[in-house]
Amino acid sequence: MAGLNKVMLIGNVGTDPEMRYTANGNAVTTFRLACSRNYTTPDGERKEETEWFNVVTWSKLAETVSQFLQKGRRAYVEGRLQTRSWEGQDGQRRFRTEVIANTVLFLDRVQAAPVAEETAAVAEPGDKLDPDDLPFE
């Protein structure tokens, strides 16, 4: 029976992506993604828990991520988990579990130029929309 190794994450990019090239000339970009979840304890206290993931992208996706993604942006990452191991300089065996991404979507827009104050309009919670103010019919 075949297995399934699939990961889907939505979070905030915690480090600027770092791109490098392998000896064969393949682009590889790595970054860290922070995914938070909110929950309530049995005592009724609200808590937030953050999990950090190491994400690896390859080839064209690596180049795109390196060019357009930066720390603080929100992203969706889809891929698979992979654990690598190596021997450290101290002789100890080291392990690292990474998300090998095959899809990265940028969920927020890049900060645009500031909008003039008189043209900016922000709806407050509870504001009622007047249908005559809508730009379409």
N, C-alpha and C positions, 0 to 999 in steps of 0.2 A: 504494500500500500504506500502510495506517495505521501509525503508530508507537505506542510504549508509553513512557510517562514515569511510573514508579511507584517510590516509595521506601518502605521499611519499616525503621524504626529502633527499637532498644531501648537506653535509656541513662538517665543521671541528669540531672535538670534542674539547670542551672548558674546560672540567674538566676531571681529571682522574676518571674512573668509580668507584663507591663505591658499594661494595657488602655487603649484610647482609642477615640474615635468619629470616623468620617470626617465630612466636611461634610454628607453625606446621612443621617447618623445611624446608619450601620452600625458595629457593634462589631468591633474588630480587636485581637487580643492576640498579643504576640510574647514568645518566650523562647528561651533557648539550651539545647541538649541535647548532653551529652558521651557519646560512644559509644566504649568501649574494646575493644581486642582484645589477646589474649595470644598470643605466638608464641615459638618457640625458634630462636635463631640457629644457623647451621651449626657454631659452636663449642660448642653445647649450653647457651648462656646464655639464661635466660628473660627476656623483655622484654614491656613493655606499651606500647601506642601508643593515644593518645586523639585522636579527631577531633571537632571542634565543629561543630554545625549550628545555623543560625538558623531557627526555626520560626515560622510565621505561621498564626493561626487566625482565622476570620471568623464573624460572626453569633452564633447560639446556642452553638456550640462555643467561640467566643471568650469568651463570658460564663461558661460552665462552667469552662473552663481557668483563667480569672482568679480565680474563686471558690474552687476546690478544689486547684489545683496550686501547689506552692511549691518553692523551691530545695532540692535534696537528695532530692526524691522520685524514684522510678523510674517511667518511662513508656514506653509503646509509641506510636509516631507513624507514621501511614501517610498518604501524600499524593503530591505531585508536586514536581519541581524547577522553579524559575523563577529566571531571572537578570534583575535590573533594572540599569539604568545611569542615571547622572546626571552633571552637571558640578559639581565641587566649587567652593568659594569661591576656590581657587587656580587655577581654570581647567582643572584636570586631569579627565579622564574617570574616573569611579569605577564599579565593578561590585560587585554583591552577589548571591550565589546563596542562595536560601532554599528551605525546604521548606514548601509550601503544604499544610497538613494538612487532611484531611477526616475523620480518625479520631484520637483521642487516648484511650488507655486508661491508667488509673492502676494501676500494677502492685504497689504496696505499700499497706499500710493506714496510715491516719493514726495517729500515736502515741496509744495509748489511755491512760487513767488508770493510774498505777502499780498493780501487783498486789501484794497483801499477800504478804510473804515466805513465810509458811507454806503458802499455796495455790499458789505458783509451783513448777512442776516442769520441769526441763530434762533432756532425754535427752542423755547423753554418747555420742560415737561408740563403737560396740562394745557398748553396753548391749543386753541381750536384753529383749524385751517379753514379759511374762507375759500370756497371753490372759485370765486372770481379772481383770486390771487394766483391760481395755478397757471403755468405757462402753456397748457394744452387744454383741449376741450374733449 
